[in-house]
Each structure stands twice: as C-alpha cells, then as structure tokens.
C-alpha cells in the first residue's frame, strides 16, 4: 500500500508548478494496478495516476523541467516521479 506522505508529495508538484487554482481543480486522480509489477509483489502495490488537461501557459514548465533534470544529478529542487507531457 502506498504511503500517505508519498501521495501528498506527488500532489505538491501540481501546487508548485500550476499557476491557477481553477486549473488545479481539473486534476484527475486514478489508482491502477502497479505498472511495474514484480512477481510476488504484484498485488501489494498500486500506481497513482494524475492527469491534468491544461495549456502550456498554465504550467511553470521551466522550473518543472529543471527539477526533473536535477533528479539525475542529485541536486535540489528535484522530482523523482515519472512525468509525461502530451
């Protein structure tokens, strides 16, 4: 089962990088079976998927991309979650 603090930290990403509260309210949350299952642990974990439909102007994407890059270098601010932009 996912730790409550892990869930809270994932939501903080949107609080820091989405400019407008009205856009943040459009955030969709879905729990799905673990997307990276391991043999016997497959049933023990879930994946939290967040989807936010918005415009590029709604997101502070430069600091977000910097935080993603910082994860590889081990410096802060950093984001260790998988993020996808479509």
PDB file of N, CA, C and O in Angstrom:
ATOM      1  N   UNK A   1       0.846  -1.184   0.000  1.00  0.00           N
ATOM      2  CA  UNK A   1       0.000   0.000   0.000  1.00  0.00           C
ATOM      3  C   UNK A   1       0.886   1.240   0.000  1.00  0.00           C
ATOM      4  O   UNK A   1       1.938   1.256   0.640  1.00  0.00           O
ATOM      5  N   UNK A   2       0.471   2.255  -0.702  1.00  0.00           N
ATOM      6  CA  UNK A   2       1.254   3.483  -0.821  1.00  0.00           C
ATOM      7  C   UNK A   2       1.227   4.263   0.491  1.00  0.00           C
ATOM      8  O   UNK A   2       0.216   4.297   1.191  1.00  0.00           O
ATOM      9  N   UNK A   3       2.340   4.878   0.801  1.00  0.00           N
ATOM     10  CA  UNK A   3       2.474   5.709   1.972  1.00  0.00           C
ATOM     11  C   UNK A   3       1.723   7.023   1.725  1.00  0.00           C
ATOM     12  O   UNK A   3       1.791   7.578   0.629  1.00  0.00           O
ATOM     13  N   UNK A   4       1.014   7.514   2.735  1.00  0.00           N
ATOM     14  CA  UNK A   4       0.233   8.752   2.603  1.00  0.00           C
ATOM     15  C   UNK A   4       1.135   9.921   2.263  1.00  0.00           C
ATOM     16  O   UNK A   4       0.739  10.789   1.485  1.00  0.00           O
ATOM     17  N   UNK A   5       2.346   9.973   2.826  1.00  0.00           N
ATOM     18  CA  UNK A   5       3.276  11.067   2.533  1.00  0.00           C
ATOM     19  C   UNK A   5       3.712  11.052   1.075  1.00  0.00           C
ATOM     20  O   UNK A   5       3.885  12.112   0.474  1.00  0.00           O
ATOM     21  N   UNK A   6       3.894   9.862   0.494  1.00  0.00           N
ATOM     22  CA  UNK A   6       4.253   9.783  -0.918  1.00  0.00           C
ATOM     23  C   UNK A   6       3.148  10.386  -1.775  1.00  0.00           C
ATOM     24  O   UNK A   6       3.422  11.112  -2.730  1.00  0.00           O
ATOM     25  N   UNK A   7       1.913  10.087  -1.437  1.00  0.00           N
ATOM     26  CA  UNK A   7       0.763  10.604  -2.174  1.00  0.00           C
ATOM     27  C   UNK A   7       0.713  12.120  -2.060  1.00  0.00           C
ATOM     28  O   UNK A   7       0.493  12.807  -3.057  1.00  0.00           O
ATOM     29  N   UNK A   8       0.912  12.648  -0.861  1.00  0.00           N
ATOM     30  CA  UNK A   8       0.891  14.095  -0.635  1.00  0.00           C
ATOM     31  C   UNK A   8       1.999  14.785  -1.419  1.00  0.00           C
ATOM     32  O   UNK A   8       1.767  15.847  -1.996  1.00  0.00           O
ATOM     33  N   UNK A   9       3.185  14.214  -1.455  1.00  0.00           N
ATOM     34  CA  UNK A   9       4.297  14.822  -2.192  1.00  0.00           C
ATOM     35  C   UNK A   9       4.011  14.877  -3.684  1.00  0.00           C
ATOM     36  O   UNK A   9       4.417  15.830  -4.349  1.00  0.00           O
ATOM     37  N   UNK A  10       3.329  13.887  -4.222  1.00  0.00           N
ATOM     38  CA  UNK A  10       3.003  13.892  -5.642  1.00  0.00           C
ATOM     39  C   UNK A  10       2.040  15.025  -5.963  1.00  0.00           C
ATOM     40  O   UNK A  10       2.167  15.663  -7.009  1.00  0.00           O
ATOM     41  N   UNK A  11       1.095  15.281  -5.096  1.00  0.00           N
ATOM     42  CA  UNK A  11       0.137  16.357  -5.326  1.00  0.00           C
ATOM     43  C   UNK A  11       0.819  17.717  -5.213  1.00  0.00           C
ATOM     44  O   UNK A  11       0.408  18.660  -5.890  1.00  0.00           O
ATOM     45  N   UNK A  12       1.837  17.843  -4.389  1.00  0.00           N
ATOM     46  CA  UNK A  12       2.560  19.109  -4.222  1.00  0.00           C
ATOM     47  C   UNK A  12       3.203  19.570  -5.524  1.00  0.00           C
ATOM     48  O   UNK A  12       3.382  20.770  -5.733  1.00  0.00           O
ATOM     49  N   UNK A  13       3.551  18.632  -6.402  1.00  0.00           N
ATOM     50  CA  UNK A  13       4.124  19.004  -7.695  1.00  0.00           C
ATOM     51  C   UNK A  13       3.178  19.938  -8.427  1.00  0.00           C
ATOM     52  O   UNK A  13       3.611  20.937  -9.002  1.00  0.00           O
ATOM     53  N   UNK A  14       1.904  19.626  -8.412  1.00  0.00           N
ATOM     54  CA  UNK A  14       0.919  20.448  -9.102  1.00  0.00           C
ATOM     55  C   UNK A  14       0.719  21.773  -8.389  1.00  0.00           C
ATOM     56  O   UNK A  14       0.506  22.793  -9.045  1.00  0.00           O
ATOM     57  N   UNK A  15       0.782  21.786  -7.069  1.00  0.00           N
ATOM     58  CA  UNK A  15       0.640  23.033  -6.321  1.00  0.00           C
ATOM     59  C   UNK A  15       1.765  24.002  -6.649  1.00  0.00           C
ATOM     60  O   UNK A  15       1.537  25.210  -6.712  1.00  0.00           O
ATOM     61  N   UNK A  16       2.959  23.501  -6.856  1.00  0.00           N
ATOM     62  CA  UNK A  16       4.113  24.363  -7.110  1.00  0.00           C
ATOM     63  C   UNK A  16       4.207  24.836  -8.551  1.00  0.00           C
ATOM     64  O   UNK A  16       4.713  25.928  -8.812  1.00  0.00           O
ATOM     65  N   UNK A  17       3.729  24.030  -9.489  1.00  0.00           N
ATOM     66  CA  UNK A  17       4.019  24.306 -10.890  1.00  0.00           C
ATOM     67  C   UNK A  17       2.805  24.663 -11.737  1.00  0.00           C
ATOM     68  O   UNK A  17       2.953  24.968 -12.921  1.00  0.00           O
ATOM     69  N   UNK A  18       1.618  24.633 -11.165  1.00  0.00           N
ATOM     70  CA  UNK A  18       0.428  25.067 -11.893  1.00  0.00           C
ATOM     71  C   UNK A  18       0.012  26.409 -11.321  1.00  0.00           C
ATOM     72  O   UNK A  18      -0.212  26.548 -10.119  1.00  0.00           O
ATOM     73  N   UNK A  19      -0.086  27.387 -12.196  1.00  0.00           N
ATOM     74  CA  UNK A  19      -0.270  28.775 -11.752  1.00  0.00           C
ATOM     75  C   UNK A  19      -1.647  29.059 -11.151  1.00  0.00           C
ATOM     76  O   UNK A  19      -1.742  29.772 -10.151  1.00  0.00           O
ATOM     77  N   UNK A  20      -2.693  28.527 -11.728  1.00  0.00           N
ATOM     78  CA  UNK A  20      -4.058  28.932 -11.390  1.00  0.00           C
ATOM     79  C   UNK A  20      -4.793  27.826 -10.641  1.00  0.00           C
ATOM     80  O   UNK A  20      -4.779  26.667 -11.055  1.00  0.00           O
ATOM     81  N   UNK A  21      -5.436  28.197  -9.532  1.00  0.00           N
ATOM     82  CA  UNK A  21      -6.205  27.214  -8.757  1.00  0.00           C
ATOM     83  C   UNK A  21      -7.334  26.597  -9.572  1.00  0.00           C
ATOM     84  O   UNK A  21      -7.628  25.413  -9.408  1.00  0.00           O
ATOM     85  N   UNK A  22      -7.969  27.364 -10.438  1.00  0.00           N
ATOM     86  CA  UNK A  22      -9.077  26.817 -11.223  1.00  0.00           C
ATOM     87  C   UNK A  22      -8.592  25.707 -12.154  1.00  0.00           C
ATOM     88  O   UNK A  22      -9.339  24.772 -12.444  1.00  0.00           O
ATOM     89  N   UNK A  23      -7.358  25.800 -12.619  1.00  0.00           N
ATOM     90  CA  UNK A  23      -6.774  24.749 -13.450  1.00  0.00           C
ATOM     91  C   UNK A  23      -6.465  23.531 -12.584  1.00  0.00           C
ATOM     92  O   UNK A  23      -6.710  22.398 -12.998  1.00  0.00           O
ATOM     93  N   UNK A  24      -5.933  23.758 -11.392  1.00  0.00           N
ATOM     94  CA  UNK A  24      -5.600  22.663 -10.480  1.00  0.00           C
ATOM     95  C   UNK A  24      -6.817  21.839 -10.095  1.00  0.00           C
ATOM     96  O   UNK A  24      -6.699  20.640  -9.842  1.00  0.00           O
ATOM     97  N   UNK A  25      -7.980  22.465 -10.048  1.00  0.00           N
ATOM     98  CA  UNK A  25      -9.199  21.742  -9.697  1.00  0.00           C
ATOM     99  C   UNK A  25      -9.603  20.751 -10.777  1.00  0.00           C
ATOM    100  O   UNK A  25     -10.444  19.885 -10.535  1.00  0.00           O
ATOM    101  N   UNK A  26      -9.020  20.864 -11.961  1.00  0.00           N
ATOM    102  CA  UNK A  26      -9.306  19.931 -13.054  1.00  0.00           C
ATOM    103  C   UNK A  26      -8.467  18.658 -12.952  1.00  0.00           C
ATOM    104  O   UNK A  26      -8.627  17.743 -13.761  1.00  0.00           O
ATOM    105  N   UNK A  27      -7.585  18.595 -11.977  1.00  0.00           N
ATOM    106  CA  UNK A  27      -6.703  17.449 -11.798  1.00  0.00           C
ATOM    107  C   UNK A  27      -7.516  16.178 -11.535  1.00  0.00           C
ATOM    108  O   UNK A  27      -8.358  16.138 -10.639  1.00  0.00           O
ATOM    109  N   UNK A  28      -7.251  15.160 -12.320  1.00  0.00           N
ATOM    110  CA  UNK A  28      -7.924  13.868 -12.173  1.00  0.00           C
ATOM    111  C   UNK A  28      -6.953  12.883 -11.529  1.00  0.00           C
ATOM    112  O   UNK A  28      -5.775  12.838 -11.883  1.00  0.00           O
ATOM    113  N   UNK A  29      -7.453  12.100 -10.588  1.00  0.00           N
ATOM    114  CA  UNK A  29      -6.645  11.099  -9.900  1.00  0.00           C
ATOM    115  C   UNK A  29      -7.276   9.734 -10.111  1.00  0.00           C
ATOM    116  O   UNK A  29      -8.492   9.567 -10.019  1.00  0.00           O
ATOM    117  N   UNK A  30      -6.421   8.765 -10.395  1.00  0.00           N
ATOM    118  CA  UNK A  30      -6.890   7.409 -10.637  1.00  0.00           C
ATOM    119  C   UNK A  30      -5.870   6.445 -10.040  1.00  0.00           C
ATOM    120  O   UNK A  30      -4.667   6.646 -10.205  1.00  0.00           O
ATOM    121  N   UNK A  31      -6.325   5.413  -9.358  1.00  0.00           N
ATOM    122  CA  UNK A  31      -5.423   4.371  -8.890  1.00  0.00           C
ATOM    123  C   UNK A  31      -5.591   3.169  -9.803  1.00  0.00           C
ATOM    124  O   UNK A  31      -6.706   2.770 -10.139  1.00  0.00           O
ATOM    125  N   UNK A  32      -4.461   2.605 -10.195  1.00  0.00           N
ATOM    126  CA  UNK A  32      -4.453   1.452 -11.089  1.00  0.00           C
ATOM    127  C   UNK A  32      -3.472   0.419 -10.528  1.00  0.00           C
ATOM    128  O   UNK A  32      -2.634   0.754  -9.691  1.00  0.00           O
ATOM    129  N   UNK A  33      -3.568  -0.828 -10.981  1.00  0.00           N
ATOM    130  CA  UNK A  33      -2.576  -1.814 -10.525  1.00  0.00           C
ATOM    131  C   UNK A  33      -1.169  -1.341 -10.877  1.00  0.00           C
ATOM    132  O   UNK A  33      -0.978  -0.569 -11.817  1.00  0.00           O
ATOM    133  N   UNK A  34      -0.207  -1.805 -10.123  1.00  0.00           N
ATOM    134  CA  UNK A  34       1.184  -1.402 -10.320  1.00  0.00           C
ATOM    135  C   UNK A  34       1.600  -1.572 -11.777  1.00  0.00           C
ATOM    136  O   UNK A  34       1.421  -2.646 -12.352  1.00  0.00           O
ATOM    137  N   UNK A  35       2.153  -0.524 -12.373  1.00  0.00           N
ATOM    138  CA  UNK A  35       2.560  -0.581 -13.772  1.00  0.00           C
ATOM    139  C   UNK A  35       3.909  -1.275 -13.947  1.00  0.00           C
ATOM    140  O   UNK A  35       4.279  -1.638 -15.063  1.00  0.00           O
ATOM    141  N   UNK A  36       4.641  -1.461 -12.856  1.00  0.00           N
ATOM    142  CA  UNK A  36       5.915  -2.170 -12.883  1.00  0.00           C
ATOM    143  C   UNK A  36       5.846  -3.353 -11.920  1.00  0.00           C
ATOM    144  O   UNK A  36       6.512  -3.350 -10.885  1.00  0.00           O
ATOM    145  N   UNK A  37       5.049  -4.356 -12.254  1.00  0.00           N
ATOM    146  CA  UNK A  37       4.854  -5.463 -11.299  1.00  0.00           C
ATOM    147  C   UNK A  37       6.113  -6.312 -11.131  1.00  0.00           C
ATOM    148  O   UNK A  37       6.878  -6.525 -12.072  1.00  0.00           O
ATOM    149  N   UNK A  38       6.294  -6.777  -9.929  1.00  0.00           N
ATOM    150  CA  UNK A  38       7.330  -7.747  -9.621  1.00  0.00           C
ATOM    151  C   UNK A  38       6.580  -9.027  -9.275  1.00  0.00           C
ATOM    152  O   UNK A  38       5.439  -8.957  -8.820  1.00  0.00           O
ATOM    153  N   UNK A  39       7.174 -10.166  -9.473  1.00  0.00           N
ATOM    154  CA  UNK A  39       6.486 -11.451  -9.387  1.00  0.00           C
ATOM    155  C   UNK A  39       5.498 -11.558  -8.231  1.00  0.00           C
ATOM    156  O   UNK A  39       4.288 -11.550  -8.460  1.00  0.00           O
ATOM    157  N   UNK A  40       5.983 -11.657  -7.000  1.00  0.00           N
ATOM    158  CA  UNK A  40       5.082 -11.882  -5.873  1.00  0.00           C
ATOM    159  C   UNK A  40       4.507 -10.597  -5.300  1.00  0.00           C
ATOM    160  O   UNK A  40       3.570 -10.648  -4.504  1.00  0.00           O
ATOM    161  N   UNK A  41       5.040  -9.459  -5.682  1.00  0.00           N
ATOM    162  CA  UNK A  41       4.572  -8.187  -5.126  1.00  0.00           C
ATOM    163  C   UNK A  41       3.507  -7.522  -5.987  1.00  0.00           C
ATOM    164  O   UNK A  41       3.059  -6.422  -5.664  1.00  0.00           O
ATOM    165  N   UNK A  42       3.104  -8.145  -7.042  1.00  0.00           N
ATOM    166  CA  UNK A  42       2.194  -7.516  -7.992  1.00  0.00           C
ATOM    167  C   UNK A  42       0.902  -7.029  -7.333  1.00  0.00           C
ATOM    168  O   UNK A  42       0.408  -5.953  -7.671  1.00  0.00           O
ATOM    169  N   UNK A  43       0.362  -7.787  -6.419  1.00  0.00           N
ATOM    170  CA  UNK A  43      -0.910  -7.439  -5.797  1.00  0.00           C
ATOM    171  C   UNK A  43      -0.755  -6.467  -4.619  1.00  0.00           C
ATOM    172  O   UNK A  43      -1.755  -5.959  -4.112  1.00  0.00           O
ATOM    173  N   UNK A  44       0.468  -6.202  -4.181  1.00  0.00           N
ATOM    174  CA  UNK A  44       0.685  -5.391  -2.987  1.00  0.00           C
ATOM    175  C   UNK A  44       0.768  -3.892  -3.264  1.00  0.00           C
ATOM    176  O   UNK A  44       0.596  -3.092  -2.344  1.00  0.00           O
ATOM    177  N   UNK A  45       1.025  -3.499  -4.494  1.00  0.00           N
ATOM    178  CA  UNK A  45       1.260  -2.089  -4.800  1.00  0.00           C
ATOM    179  C   UNK A  45       0.250  -1.578  -5.826  1.00  0.00           C
ATOM    180  O   UNK A  45      -0.286  -2.333  -6.637  1.00  0.00           O
ATOM    181  N   UNK A  46       0.016  -0.287  -5.759  1.00  0.00           N
ATOM    182  CA  UNK A  46      -0.821   0.374  -6.755  1.00  0.00           C
ATOM    183  C   UNK A  46      -0.065   1.564  -7.317  1.00  0.00           C
ATOM    184  O   UNK A  46       0.926   2.012  -6.741  1.00  0.00           O
ATOM    185  N   UNK A  47      -0.534   2.065  -8.431  1.00  0.00           N
ATOM    186  CA  UNK A  47       0.046   3.247  -9.053  1.00  0.00           C
ATOM    187  C   UNK A  47      -0.978   4.366  -8.994  1.00  0.00           C
ATOM    188  O   UNK A  47      -2.152   4.165  -9.308  1.00  0.00           O
ATOM    189  N   UNK A  48      -0.526   5.544  -8.590  1.00  0.00           N
ATOM    190  CA  UNK A  48      -1.389   6.726  -8.603  1.00  0.00           C
ATOM    191  C   UNK A  48      -1.125   7.448  -9.912  1.00  0.00           C
ATOM    192  O   UNK A  48       0.012   7.815 -10.210  1.00  0.00           O
ATOM    193  N   UNK A  49      -2.166   7.648 -10.683  1.00  0.00           N
ATOM    194  CA  UNK A  49      -2.018   8.347 -11.962  1.00  0.00           C
ATOM    195  C   UNK A  49      -2.791   9.660 -11.867  1.00  0.00           C
ATOM    196  O   UNK A  49      -3.975   9.678 -11.531  1.00  0.00           O
ATOM    197  N   UNK A  50      -2.100  10.750 -12.169  1.00  0.00           N
ATOM    198  CA  UNK A  50      -2.705  12.066 -12.172  1.00  0.00           C
ATOM    199  C   UNK A  50      -2.711  12.575 -13.602  1.00  0.00           C
ATOM    200  O   UNK A  50      -1.710  12.472 -14.312  1.00  0.00           O
ATOM    201  N   UNK A  51      -3.830  13.117 -14.015  1.00  0.00           N
ATOM    202  CA  UNK A  51      -3.955  13.663 -15.362  1.00  0.00           C
ATOM    203  C   UNK A  51      -4.504  15.079 -15.236  1.00  0.00           C
ATOM    204  O   UNK A  51      -5.494  15.319 -14.545  1.00  0.00           O
ATOM    205  N   UNK A  52      -3.844  16.006 -15.915  1.00  0.00           N
ATOM    206  CA  UNK A  52      -4.278  17.398 -15.894  1.00  0.00           C
ATOM    207  C   UNK A  52      -4.309  17.908 -17.326  1.00  0.00           C
ATOM    208  O   UNK A  52      -3.268  18.049 -17.968  1.00  0.00           O
ATOM    209  N   UNK A  53      -5.500  18.181 -17.817  1.00  0.00           N
ATOM    210  CA  UNK A  53      -5.643  18.800 -19.137  1.00  0.00           C
ATOM    211  C   UNK A  53      -5.523  20.298 -18.956  1.00  0.00           C
ATOM    212  O   UNK A  53      -6.297  20.916 -18.226  1.00  0.00           O
ATOM    213  N   UNK A  54      -4.534  20.876 -19.637  1.00  0.00           N
ATOM    214  CA  UNK A  54      -4.326  22.315 -19.496  1.00  0.00           C
ATOM    215  C   UNK A  54      -3.513  22.820 -20.678  1.00  0.00           C
ATOM    216  O   UNK A  54      -3.085  22.040 -21.529  1.00  0.00           O
ATOM    217  N   UNK A  55      -3.307  24.106 -20.723  1.00  0.00           N
ATOM    218  CA  UNK A  55      -2.477  24.744 -21.737  1.00  0.00           C
ATOM    219  C   UNK A  55      -1.061  24.908 -21.200  1.00  0.00           C
ATOM    220  O   UNK A  55      -0.848  24.890 -19.987  1.00  0.00           O
ATOM    221  N   UNK A  56      -0.101  25.067 -22.093  1.00  0.00           N
ATOM    222  CA  UNK A  56       1.277  25.268 -21.645  1.00  0.00           C
ATOM    223  C   UNK A  56       1.416  26.541 -20.807  1.00  0.00           C
ATOM    224  O   UNK A  56       2.291  26.624 -19.945  1.00  0.00           O
ATOM    225  N   UNK A  57       0.576  27.509 -21.053  1.00  0.00           N
ATOM    226  CA  UNK A  57       0.645  28.757 -20.277  1.00  0.00           C
ATOM    227  C   UNK A  57       0.178  28.563 -18.831  1.00  0.00           C
ATOM    228  O   UNK A  57       0.441  29.414 -17.981  1.00  0.00           O
ATOM    229  N   UNK A  58      -0.505  27.461 -18.546  1.00  0.00           N
ATOM    230  CA  UNK A  58      -0.983  27.186 -17.189  1.00  0.00           C
ATOM    231  C   UNK A  58       0.092  26.588 -16.288  1.00  0.00           C
ATOM    232  O   UNK A  58      -0.056  26.575 -15.066  1.00  0.00           O
ATOM    233  N   UNK A  59       1.167  26.095 -16.885  1.00  0.00           N
ATOM    234  CA  UNK A  59       2.201  25.387 -16.129  1.00  0.00           C
ATOM    235  C   UNK A  59       3.493  26.181 -16.150  1.00  0.00           C
ATOM    236  O   UNK A  59       3.878  26.732 -17.181  1.00  0.00           O
ATOM    237  N   UNK A  60       4.157  26.236 -15.012  1.00  0.00           N
ATOM    238  CA  UNK A  60       5.501  26.816 -14.949  1.00  0.00           C
ATOM    239  C   UNK A  60       6.453  25.692 -15.350  1.00  0.00           C
ATOM    240  O   UNK A  60       7.042  25.026 -14.497  1.00  0.00           O
ATOM    241  N   UNK A  61       6.593  25.494 -16.649  1.00  0.00           N
ATOM    242  CA  UNK A  61       7.299  24.310 -17.131  1.00  0.00           C
ATOM    243  C   UNK A  61       8.819  24.417 -17.032  1.00  0.00           C
ATOM    244  O   UNK A  61       9.482  23.386 -16.918  1.00  0.00           O
ATOM    245  N   UNK A  62       9.397  25.606 -17.069  1.00  0.00           N
ATOM    246  CA  UNK A  62      10.857  25.724 -16.981  1.00  0.00           C
ATOM    247  C   UNK A  62      11.374  25.211 -15.631  1.00  0.00           C
ATOM    248  O   UNK A  62      12.297  24.397 -15.619  1.00  0.00           O
ATOM    249  N   UNK A  63      10.816  25.655 -14.488  1.00  0.00           N
ATOM    250  CA  UNK A  63      11.279  25.102 -13.206  1.00  0.00           C
ATOM    251  C   UNK A  63      10.940  23.619 -13.060  1.00  0.00           C
ATOM    252  O   UNK A  63      11.671  22.880 -12.401  1.00  0.00           O
ATOM    253  N   UNK A  64       9.853  23.185 -13.660  1.00  0.00           N
ATOM    254  CA  UNK A  64       9.462  21.774 -13.608  1.00  0.00           C
ATOM    255  C   UNK A  64      10.481  20.920 -14.359  1.00  0.00           C
ATOM    256  O   UNK A  64      10.915  19.888 -13.848  1.00  0.00           O
ATOM    257  N   UNK A  65      10.862  21.333 -15.549  1.00  0.00           N
ATOM    258  CA  UNK A  65      11.858  20.592 -16.319  1.00  0.00           C
ATOM    259  C   UNK A  65      13.228  20.607 -15.627  1.00  0.00           C
ATOM    260  O   UNK A  65      13.958  19.617 -15.665  1.00  0.00           O
ATOM    261  N   UNK A  66      13.565  21.731 -15.001  1.00  0.00           N
ATOM    262  CA  UNK A  66      14.825  21.810 -14.261  1.00  0.00           C
ATOM    263  C   UNK A  66      14.827  20.823 -13.098  1.00  0.00           C
ATOM    264  O   UNK A  66      15.833  20.160 -12.848  1.00  0.00           O
ATOM    265  N   UNK A  67      13.709  20.723 -12.388  1.00  0.00           N
ATOM    266  CA  UNK A  67      13.613  19.786 -11.263  1.00  0.00           C
ATOM    267  C   UNK A  67      13.716  18.338 -11.737  1.00  0.00           C
ATOM    268  O   UNK A  67      14.297  17.498 -11.048  1.00  0.00           O
ATOM    269  N   UNK A  68      13.159  18.044 -12.904  1.00  0.00           N
ATOM    270  CA  UNK A  68      13.261  16.695 -13.465  1.00  0.00           C
ATOM    271  C   UNK A  68      14.724  16.393 -13.791  1.00  0.00           C
ATOM    272  O   UNK A  68      15.213  15.306 -13.482  1.00  0.00           O
ATOM    273  N   UNK A  69      15.422  17.337 -14.407  1.00  0.00           N
ATOM    274  CA  UNK A  69      16.840  17.150 -14.744  1.00  0.00           C
ATOM    275  C   UNK A  69      17.710  17.038 -13.496  1.00  0.00           C
ATOM    276  O   UNK A  69      18.681  16.281 -13.483  1.00  0.00           O
ATOM    277  N   UNK A  70      17.374  17.775 -12.463  1.00  0.00           N
ATOM    278  CA  UNK A  70      18.154  17.748 -11.223  1.00  0.00           C
ATOM    279  C   UNK A  70      18.110  16.382 -10.550  1.00  0.00           C
ATOM    280  O   UNK A  70      19.036  16.025  -9.821  1.00  0.00           O
ATOM    281  N   UNK A  71      17.055  15.616 -10.781  1.00  0.00           N
ATOM    282  CA  UNK A  71      16.950  14.293 -10.182  1.00  0.00           C
ATOM    283  C   UNK A  71      18.137  13.434 -10.616  1.00  0.00           C
ATOM    284  O   UNK A  71      18.703  12.707  -9.800  1.00  0.00           O
ATOM    285  N   UNK A  72      18.514  13.508 -11.879  1.00  0.00           N
ATOM    286  CA  UNK A  72      19.646  12.725 -12.385  1.00  0.00           C
ATOM    287  C   UNK A  72      20.963  13.162 -11.756  1.00  0.00           C
ATOM    288  O   UNK A  72      21.878  12.354 -11.597  1.00  0.00           O
ATOM    289  N   UNK A  73      21.056  14.426 -11.403  1.00  0.00           N
ATOM    290  CA  UNK A  73      22.300  14.967 -10.849  1.00  0.00           C
ATOM    291  C   UNK A  73      22.318  14.927  -9.329  1.00  0.00           C
ATOM    292  O   UNK A  73      23.357  15.175  -8.718  1.00  0.00           O
ATOM    293  N   UNK A  74      21.174  14.617  -8.707  1.00  0.00           N
ATOM    294  CA  UNK A  74      21.108  14.508  -7.252  1.00  0.00           C
ATOM    295  C   UNK A  74      21.096  15.828  -6.519  1.00  0.00           C
ATOM    296  O   UNK A  74      21.495  15.889  -5.356  1.00  0.00           O
ATOM    297  N   UNK A  75      20.644  16.896  -7.174  1.00  0.00           N
ATOM    298  CA  UNK A  75      20.576  18.202  -6.515  1.00  0.00           C
ATOM    299  C   UNK A  75      19.127  18.659  -6.436  1.00  0.00           C
ATOM    300  O   UNK A  75      18.263  18.139  -7.141  1.00  0.00           O
ATOM    301  N   UNK A  76      18.869  19.632  -5.573  1.00  0.00           N
ATOM    302  CA  UNK A  76      17.512  20.133  -5.373  1.00  0.00           C
ATOM    303  C   UNK A  76      17.334  21.442  -6.109  1.00  0.00           C
ATOM    304  O   UNK A  76      18.326  22.134  -6.341  1.00  0.00           O
ATOM    305  N   UNK A  77      16.135  21.818  -6.486  1.00  0.00           N
ATOM    306  CA  UNK A  77      14.887  21.057  -6.390  1.00  0.00           C
ATOM    307  C   UNK A  77      14.884  19.903  -7.379  1.00  0.00           C
ATOM    308  O   UNK A  77      15.448  20.004  -8.468  1.00  0.00           O
ATOM    309  N   UNK A  78      14.248  18.814  -6.993  1.00  0.00           N
ATOM    310  CA  UNK A  78      14.193  17.649  -7.865  1.00  0.00           C
ATOM    311  C   UNK A  78      12.840  16.971  -7.767  1.00  0.00           C
ATOM    312  O   UNK A  78      12.135  17.087  -6.765  1.00  0.00           O
ATOM    313  N   UNK A  79      12.496  16.267  -8.822  1.00  0.00           N
ATOM    314  CA  UNK A  79      11.257  15.492  -8.892  1.00  0.00           C
ATOM    315  C   UNK A  79      11.645  14.084  -9.300  1.00  0.00           C
ATOM    316  O   UNK A  79      12.288  13.874 -10.329  1.00  0.00           O
ATOM    317  N   UNK A  80      11.249  13.130  -8.488  1.00  0.00           N
ATOM    318  CA  UNK A  80      11.635  11.750  -8.771  1.00  0.00           C
ATOM    319  C   UNK A  80      10.492  10.935  -9.374  1.00  0.00           C
ATOM    320  O   UNK A  80      10.614   9.719  -9.518  1.00  0.00           O
ATOM    321  N   UNK A  81       9.412  11.573  -9.718  1.00  0.00           N
ATOM    322  CA  UNK A  81       8.251  10.880 -10.273  1.00  0.00           C
ATOM    323  C   UNK A  81       8.327  10.860 -11.796  1.00  0.00           C
ATOM    324  O   UNK A  81       9.021  11.674 -12.406  1.00  0.00           O
ATOM    325  N   UNK A  82       7.616   9.937 -12.391  1.00  0.00           N
ATOM    326  CA  UNK A  82       7.528   9.892 -13.844  1.00  0.00           C
ATOM    327  C   UNK A  82       6.502  10.922 -14.307  1.00  0.00           C
ATOM    328  O   UNK A  82       5.353  10.897 -13.865  1.00  0.00           O
ATOM    329  N   UNK A  83       6.906  11.817 -15.184  1.00  0.00           N
ATOM    330  CA  UNK A  83       6.014  12.837 -15.738  1.00  0.00           C
ATOM    331  C   UNK A  83       6.016  12.725 -17.248  1.00  0.00           C
ATOM    332  O   UNK A  83       7.053  12.493 -17.869  1.00  0.00           O
ATOM    333  N   UNK A  84       4.847  12.891 -17.826  1.00  0.00           N
ATOM    334  CA  UNK A  84       4.711  12.821 -19.275  1.00  0.00           C
ATOM    335  C   UNK A  84       3.941  14.037 -19.747  1.00  0.00           C
ATOM    336  O   UNK A  84       2.898  14.378 -19.189  1.00  0.00           O
ATOM    337  N   UNK A  85       4.456  14.690 -20.779  1.00  0.00           N
ATOM    338  CA  UNK A  85       3.795  15.833 -21.389  1.00  0.00           C
ATOM    339  C   UNK A  85       3.290  15.413 -22.751  1.00  0.00           C
ATOM    340  O   UNK A  85       4.054  14.897 -23.566  1.00  0.00           O
ATOM    341  N   UNK A  86       2.021  15.626 -23.005  1.00  0.00           N
ATOM    342  CA  UNK A  86       1.434  15.305 -24.305  1.00  0.00           C
ATOM    343  C   UNK A  86       0.849  16.561 -24.908  1.00  0.00           C
ATOM    344  O   UNK A  86       0.301  16.519 -26.010  1.00  0.00           O
TER     345      UNK A  86
END
